[in-house]
Amino acid sequence: MATITDATVRVWATGQTLRSDCYGNNAAIECPNCLAYPVLLVAWKNQRGTSLKNPAICRTCGCRVHIVSDVRQAELHVVDVAYKMPTDTQ
């Protein structure tokens, strides 16, 4: 059974620490761009937030967030994330 973790979630390029609530292989983190909306990441291959191809998307600003560190983990302890703003305005 998974346990609640004290994960450290930080932005890969800047080292900024984000507020987070992590449980097992799931993490709800504050958006690294707008800091206004929680973004859900799942640390399993091809899931939401595991890569640029499968990002988690902030519903407020639309930035695409993904995990930079190894995503083959059963539990998240230290997570580095990166984000990219969408180029289209649709």
C-alpha positions as CSV (number, residue, x, y, z in Angstrom):
1,M,0.0,0.0,0.0
2,A,1.3,3.4,-0.9
3,T,2.1,6.0,1.8
4,I,1.9,9.8,1.8
5,T,5.3,11.2,0.8
6,D,7.0,14.4,1.7
7,A,8.0,15.1,-1.9
8,T,10.1,18.1,-3.0
9,V,8.8,19.4,-6.3
10,R,11.0,22.0,-8.0
11,V,11.2,23.6,-11.4
12,W,14.1,22.1,-13.3
13,A,15.6,25.3,-14.9
14,T,15.2,27.6,-11.9
15,G,15.2,25.5,-8.8
16,Q,11.9,27.1,-7.6
17,T,10.1,25.0,-5.1
18,L,6.4,24.4,-5.7
19,R,3.7,23.6,-3.2
20,S,2.6,20.0,-3.7
21,D,0.5,17.1,-2.4
22,C,2.0,13.8,-3.4
23,Y,0.6,10.4,-2.8
24,G,2.3,7.3,-4.1
25,N,3.1,7.9,-7.8
26,N,0.6,10.9,-8.1
27,A,1.4,14.5,-7.4
28,A,-0.8,17.6,-7.4
29,I,1.5,20.6,-7.8
30,E,0.8,24.3,-8.1
31,C,1.3,25.5,-11.7
32,P,4.9,26.6,-12.1
33,N,3.8,29.4,-14.4
34,C,0.8,31.1,-12.9
35,L,1.0,29.5,-9.4
36,A,-2.8,29.6,-9.3
37,Y,-4.1,26.1,-10.3
38,P,-3.1,22.6,-9.2
39,V,-1.7,20.4,-12.0
40,L,-1.9,16.6,-11.6
41,L,1.2,14.5,-12.6
42,V,1.3,10.7,-12.7
43,A,4.7,9.0,-12.6
44,W,4.0,6.1,-14.9
45,K,5.2,5.9,-18.5
46,N,2.9,7.6,-21.0
47,Q,0.6,9.1,-18.3
48,R,-0.3,12.7,-17.7
49,G,2.9,14.8,-17.1
50,T,5.5,12.2,-17.9
51,S,7.0,13.8,-21.0
52,L,6.7,16.7,-23.5
53,K,4.6,14.3,-25.5
54,N,2.2,13.6,-22.6
55,P,2.1,16.8,-20.5
56,A,-0.2,17.8,-17.7
57,I,-1.9,21.1,-18.7
58,C,-2.8,23.9,-16.4
59,R,-6.5,24.9,-16.8
60,T,-5.8,28.5,-15.9
61,C,-2.8,29.5,-18.1
62,G,-2.5,26.5,-20.5
63,C,1.2,25.8,-19.8
64,R,2.3,22.2,-20.3
65,V,4.0,20.6,-17.3
66,H,6.1,17.4,-17.3
67,I,8.4,15.5,-15.0
68,V,12.1,15.7,-15.9
69,S,13.4,13.0,-13.6
70,D,13.0,9.3,-14.0
71,V,9.3,8.5,-14.2
72,R,9.5,4.7,-13.5
73,Q,8.9,5.2,-9.8
74,A,6.3,3.7,-7.5
75,E,6.5,6.8,-5.2
76,L,7.5,10.3,-5.9
77,H,10.1,11.7,-3.4
78,V,12.1,14.4,-5.3
79,V,10.5,15.6,-8.6
80,D,12.0,18.0,-11.1
81,V,9.4,19.4,-13.5
82,A,9.7,21.6,-16.6
83,Y,7.0,23.6,-18.4
84,K,6.3,25.1,-21.7
85,M,3.7,27.6,-22.8
86,P,1.6,26.6,-25.7
87,T,2.5,28.3,-29.0
88,D,-1.0,28.4,-30.4
89,T,-3.8,30.6,-29.0
90,Q,-6.8,28.4,-29.9
